[in-house]
Amino acid sequence: MFIFLLRRLGAGLVLIFIVTAITFFLTFGANIPVALNILGPSATEAQVATLNAQLGLDRPIMEQYLSWLNGVLHGDLGNSYFTSEPVTDALASRLPVTLSVVVVACIITLLVSGVLGVASAARGGVLDNVLQAISTVAYVFPAIILGIVLVYVFAITLQWVPAIGFVPLAESPMGWFASVVLPAIVLAIGGIASLAAQVRGSMIDELGRDYVSTLRSRGISETSILLKHTLRNAAGPALTTFSLLFITMFGSSLFI
């Protein structure tokens, strides 16, 4: 088990190195005029050259990457080219907001998709069709439109939650929840649709297996079969899908 964890950790570190290297070289290949963007269009060539030298952008790309990588290993992610703010400070101020929204969205996704998936697989018929239709609509409905509608209804019209702003959890748990619940719901909508479909498919496969017939023949209640046996066995593929959704939510939270 320990060796397996070490291998997974090593593979993760290698993947991080590859991703950062590709991103760094692609950014360099895009030829973004960083110095000119900072100084403005009226800057002279001499001013641009001077700022490029100060930022180290006049050095070979490999030297720039190794310098950045060395800084990362020492906990220095550099400064923003646009605000001059240290990247570590920017992450420290913004990461709690993103994590709050993503964590609440994950909880909502797990609870709702689990209920929808199990109900669809167990009941079938009209309920299954209705839930599938709801999931499809939720998956294709533009999140940005849903976000605007929710803010208008619950924040502006009903004034149940604030329309803008973020309240730290340590300052006020209720205020924190009110500030993240709407974006979390919007972020969770698409994930609920895909994860509920995964849970439904896995549950249908498990309900068709021989051990389920054996449990029923022994008089085990249908609820116990669903929650204690089939759901546990169907959780593997669903958790794999959820792990991918968790990663996607970090990128999507920027727009939400």
C-alpha positions as CSV (number, residue, x, y, z in Angstrom):
1,M,0.0,0.0,0.0
2,F,2.8,2.4,0.9
3,I,4.7,1.6,-2.3
4,F,1.5,2.2,-4.3
5,L,1.0,5.6,-2.6
6,L,4.6,6.5,-3.4
7,R,4.1,5.6,-7.0
8,R,1.0,7.7,-7.3
9,L,2.6,10.6,-5.6
10,G,5.6,10.3,-7.9
11,A,3.4,10.1,-10.9
12,G,1.5,13.2,-9.7
13,L,4.7,15.2,-9.3
14,V,5.9,14.2,-12.8
15,L,2.5,15.2,-14.2
16,I,2.7,18.6,-12.4
17,F,6.2,19.1,-13.9
18,I,5.0,18.3,-17.4
19,V,1.9,20.5,-17.2
20,T,3.9,23.5,-15.9
21,A,6.6,23.0,-18.5
22,I,4.1,22.8,-21.4
23,T,2.1,25.8,-20.1
24,F,5.3,27.9,-19.7
25,F,6.6,27.1,-23.2
26,L,3.2,27.7,-24.8
27,T,2.9,31.0,-23.1
28,F,6.4,32.0,-24.3
29,G,5.5,30.8,-27.8
30,A,2.5,33.0,-27.9
31,N,4.8,36.0,-28.0
32,I,2.8,38.1,-25.5
33,P,4.3,41.6,-25.3
34,V,4.3,41.7,-21.5
35,A,6.4,44.8,-21.1
36,L,4.4,46.7,-23.7
37,N,1.2,45.7,-22.0
38,I,2.4,47.0,-18.7
39,L,3.9,50.2,-20.0
40,G,1.1,51.0,-22.5
41,P,1.1,51.6,-26.2
42,S,3.0,54.9,-25.9
43,A,6.1,53.2,-24.4
44,T,9.4,53.5,-26.4
45,E,11.5,50.6,-27.5
46,A,14.1,51.5,-25.0
47,Q,11.6,51.5,-22.1
48,V,10.2,48.1,-23.3
49,A,13.7,46.7,-23.5
50,T,14.6,47.9,-20.0
51,L,11.5,46.4,-18.5
52,N,12.0,43.1,-20.3
53,A,15.5,43.0,-18.8
54,Q,14.2,43.8,-15.3
55,L,11.6,41.0,-15.6
56,G,14.1,38.6,-17.0
57,L,12.1,38.2,-20.2
58,D,15.2,38.8,-22.4
59,R,16.8,35.6,-21.3
60,P,16.5,32.2,-23.1
61,I,13.3,30.4,-22.5
62,M,14.9,27.4,-20.8
63,E,16.8,29.7,-18.4
64,Q,13.6,31.5,-17.6
65,Y,11.8,28.2,-16.9
66,L,14.6,26.8,-14.7
67,S,14.7,30.1,-12.7
68,W,10.9,30.0,-12.2
69,L,11.1,26.3,-11.2
70,N,13.8,27.1,-8.7
71,G,11.6,29.8,-7.2
72,V,8.7,27.4,-6.9
73,L,10.8,24.8,-5.0
74,H,11.6,27.6,-2.6
75,G,8.0,28.7,-2.2
76,D,8.3,31.7,-4.5
77,L,5.8,31.8,-7.4
78,G,7.0,35.2,-8.6
79,N,4.9,38.4,-9.0
80,S,2.0,39.2,-11.2
81,Y,3.1,41.1,-14.3
82,F,-0.1,43.3,-14.1
83,T,-0.5,44.0,-10.4
84,S,3.0,43.4,-9.1
85,E,1.4,41.4,-6.4
86,P,3.2,38.3,-5.2
87,V,1.4,35.2,-6.7
88,T,1.4,33.5,-3.3
89,D,-0.5,36.5,-1.8
90,A,-3.0,36.4,-4.6
91,L,-3.6,32.7,-4.1
92,A,-3.9,33.2,-0.3
93,S,-6.6,35.8,-0.8
94,R,-8.6,34.1,-3.6
95,L,-8.2,30.4,-2.9
96,P,-10.5,30.4,0.2
97,V,-13.3,31.8,-2.0
98,T,-12.8,29.3,-4.7
99,L,-12.5,26.4,-2.3
100,S,-15.7,27.5,-0.4
101,V,-17.8,27.5,-3.6
102,V,-16.3,24.2,-4.9
103,V,-16.7,22.4,-1.6
104,V,-20.4,23.4,-1.2
105,A,-21.0,22.6,-4.9
106,C,-19.4,19.1,-4.4
107,I,-21.7,18.4,-1.4
108,I,-24.8,19.5,-3.3
109,T,-23.7,17.4,-6.3
110,L,-23.1,14.3,-4.3
111,L,-26.4,14.5,-2.4
112,V,-28.7,15.4,-5.3
113,S,-27.1,13.2,-7.9
114,G,-27.1,10.2,-5.5
115,V,-30.8,10.6,-4.8
116,L,-31.7,11.1,-8.4
117,G,-29.6,8.2,-9.7
118,V,-30.9,5.8,-7.1
119,A,-34.5,6.8,-7.6
120,S,-34.2,6.5,-11.3
121,A,-32.7,3.1,-11.2
122,A,-35.0,1.8,-8.5
123,R,-38.4,3.1,-9.7
124,G,-38.0,3.4,-13.4
125,G,-41.1,4.3,-15.5
126,V,-42.4,7.8,-15.5
127,L,-40.1,8.9,-12.6
128,D,-37.1,7.7,-14.5
129,N,-38.1,9.6,-17.6
130,V,-38.9,12.8,-15.7
131,L,-35.5,12.7,-13.9
132,Q,-33.7,12.0,-17.1
133,A,-35.4,14.9,-18.8
134,I,-34.5,17.2,-15.8
135,S,-30.9,16.0,-15.9
136,T,-30.6,16.7,-19.6
137,V,-32.1,20.2,-19.4
138,A,-29.8,20.9,-16.4
139,Y,-26.8,19.7,-18.4
140,V,-27.4,21.8,-21.5
141,F,-28.8,24.9,-19.8
142,P,-26.3,27.8,-19.8
143,A,-24.9,28.2,-16.3
144,I,-24.4,31.9,-16.7
145,I,-28.1,32.4,-17.5
146,L,-29.1,30.3,-14.5
147,G,-26.7,32.3,-12.3
148,I,-28.3,35.6,-13.4
149,V,-31.8,34.3,-12.8
150,L,-30.9,33.0,-9.3
151,V,-29.3,36.3,-8.3
152,Y,-32.2,38.3,-9.6
153,V,-34.8,36.1,-7.8
154,F,-33.1,35.2,-4.5
155,A,-30.6,38.1,-4.0
156,I,-32.3,41.1,-5.6
157,T,-36.1,40.3,-5.4
158,L,-36.4,38.2,-2.3
159,Q,-33.1,39.4,-0.7
160,W,-32.5,36.1,1.0
161,V,-28.8,36.1,0.2
162,P,-26.3,38.9,-0.8
163,A,-25.9,39.5,-4.5
164,I,-22.1,40.2,-4.2
165,G,-19.3,39.8,-1.7
166,F,-17.8,37.0,0.3
167,V,-17.9,36.4,4.1
168,P,-15.1,34.2,5.6
169,L,-16.3,31.1,7.4
170,A,-14.5,32.1,10.6
171,E,-16.3,35.5,10.7
172,S,-19.8,34.2,10.2
173,P,-20.8,30.6,9.2
174,M,-24.3,31.7,8.2
175,G,-22.9,34.7,6.3
176,W,-20.4,32.5,4.6
177,F,-23.0,30.0,3.5
178,A,-25.3,32.8,2.2
179,S,-22.4,34.2,0.2
180,V,-21.5,31.0,-1.6
181,V,-24.7,29.0,-1.9
182,L,-25.9,30.6,-5.2
183,P,-22.7,30.2,-7.1
184,A,-22.3,26.7,-5.6
185,I,-25.8,25.7,-6.9
186,V,-25.0,27.0,-10.4
187,L,-21.6,25.2,-10.4
188,A,-23.3,22.0,-9.3
189,I,-26.1,21.9,-11.9
190,G,-24.0,20.4,-14.7
191,G,-22.2,18.0,-12.4
192,I,-25.5,16.7,-11.0
193,A,-26.7,15.8,-14.5
194,S,-23.6,13.8,-15.4
195,L,-23.1,12.2,-12.0
196,A,-26.7,11.2,-11.7
197,A,-26.6,9.5,-15.0
198,Q,-23.5,7.6,-13.9
199,V,-25.1,6.5,-10.6
200,R,-28.2,5.5,-12.4
201,G,-26.3,3.3,-14.9
202,S,-24.2,1.7,-12.2
203,M,-27.2,1.0,-10.1
204,I,-29.1,-0.6,-12.9
205,D,-26.1,-2.9,-13.6
206,E,-25.9,-3.9,-9.9
207,L,-29.7,-4.5,-9.5
208,G,-29.5,-7.0,-12.4
209,R,-26.8,-9.1,-10.7
210,D,-27.5,-12.5,-9.1
211,Y,-26.6,-11.4,-5.5
212,V,-29.5,-9.0,-5.6
213,S,-31.9,-11.8,-6.4
214,T,-30.4,-13.8,-3.5
215,L,-30.9,-11.0,-1.1
216,R,-34.5,-10.6,-2.1
217,S,-35.1,-14.3,-1.7
218,R,-33.9,-14.0,1.9
219,G,-36.4,-11.3,2.7
220,I,-34.0,-8.4,2.8
221,S,-35.9,-5.1,2.4
222,E,-35.6,-3.2,-0.9
223,T,-34.3,-0.2,0.9
224,S,-31.6,-2.2,2.6
225,I,-30.6,-3.7,-0.7
226,L,-30.4,-0.3,-2.4
227,L,-28.5,1.6,0.3
228,K,-26.3,-1.1,1.9
229,H,-25.4,-3.3,-1.0
230,T,-26.0,-2.0,-4.6
231,L,-25.2,1.6,-3.9
232,R,-21.9,0.7,-2.2
233,N,-20.9,-1.5,-5.1
234,A,-22.0,1.1,-7.7
235,A,-20.1,3.9,-5.9
236,G,-16.7,3.1,-7.6
237,P,-17.5,4.3,-11.1
238,A,-19.5,7.2,-9.7
239,L,-16.6,8.4,-7.5
240,T,-14.3,8.3,-10.5
241,T,-16.7,10.5,-12.4
242,F,-17.0,12.8,-9.3
243,S,-13.2,13.1,-9.1
244,L,-13.1,14.5,-12.7
245,L,-16.0,16.8,-11.9
246,F,-14.1,18.1,-8.9
247,I,-11.2,19.1,-11.1
248,T,-13.5,20.7,-13.7
249,M,-15.3,22.7,-11.0
250,F,-12.1,24.6,-10.2
251,G,-11.9,25.9,-13.7
252,S,-15.6,26.6,-14.0
253,S,-15.7,28.5,-10.7
254,L,-13.8,31.3,-12.4
255,F,-16.8,32.1,-14.7
256,I,-19.5,31.3,-12.1
